[in-house]
């Protein structure tokens, strides 16, 4: 049986928050930070949810500057 993704809960929380806030990312910064913390703890090979998340989020931050 495959091991549960350690960051799946945080990924689901991001989706719920975005849906509840009409996809306004700034209203979900708190859950995005939790996801980043989880991804920092668990490498992408342990968490499919993290694969590309940190890189993609970092690119978005640099575009907004």
C-alpha positions as CSV (number, residue, x, y, z in Angstrom):
1,X,0.0,0.0,0.0
2,X,1.5,3.4,-1.0
3,X,2.4,5.8,1.8
4,X,0.2,8.8,2.2
5,X,1.6,12.1,0.9
6,X,2.8,14.0,3.9
7,X,1.7,17.4,2.4
8,X,-1.6,16.3,1.0
9,X,-3.5,18.0,3.8
10,X,-1.9,21.3,3.2
11,X,-2.5,21.0,-0.6
12,X,-6.2,20.4,0.0
13,X,-6.4,23.4,2.4
14,X,-4.9,25.6,-0.3
15,X,-7.6,24.4,-2.8
16,X,-10.4,24.9,-0.2
17,X,-9.1,28.4,0.6
18,X,-8.7,29.5,-3.0
19,X,-12.2,28.2,-3.9
20,X,-13.8,30.0,-0.9
21,X,-12.0,33.3,-1.8
22,X,-12.6,33.3,-5.5
23,X,-9.0,32.4,-6.2
24,X,-7.5,35.5,-4.7
25,X,-4.1,34.1,-3.7
26,X,-3.4,36.9,-1.2
27,X,-6.3,35.8,1.0
28,X,-4.7,32.3,1.3
29,X,-1.1,33.3,2.1
30,X,-1.4,31.6,5.5
31,X,-2.2,28.2,4.0
32,X,0.4,28.7,1.3
33,X,3.1,29.3,4.0
34,X,2.0,26.1,5.7
35,X,2.5,24.2,2.4
36,X,5.9,25.8,1.9
37,X,6.9,24.7,5.5
38,X,5.7,21.1,4.7
39,X,7.6,21.0,1.5
40,X,10.7,22.3,3.2
41,X,10.5,19.4,5.6
42,X,9.6,16.7,3.0
43,X,11.5,16.5,-0.2
44,X,9.7,16.3,-3.5
45,X,10.5,12.6,-3.8
46,X,8.4,12.0,-0.6
47,X,5.6,14.4,-1.5
48,X,4.1,14.5,-5.0
49,X,2.1,17.6,-3.9
50,X,5.4,19.4,-3.4
51,X,6.9,18.6,-6.8
52,X,7.1,21.9,-8.5
53,X,5.3,23.8,-5.8
54,X,8.3,25.6,-4.3
55,X,9.8,26.5,-7.7
56,X,6.4,27.7,-9.1
57,X,5.7,29.8,-6.0
58,X,9.1,31.3,-6.0
59,X,8.7,32.3,-9.7
60,X,5.3,33.9,-8.9
61,X,6.9,36.0,-6.1
62,X,9.7,37.3,-8.5
63,X,7.1,38.2,-11.1
64,X,5.2,40.3,-8.6
65,X,8.2,42.5,-7.6
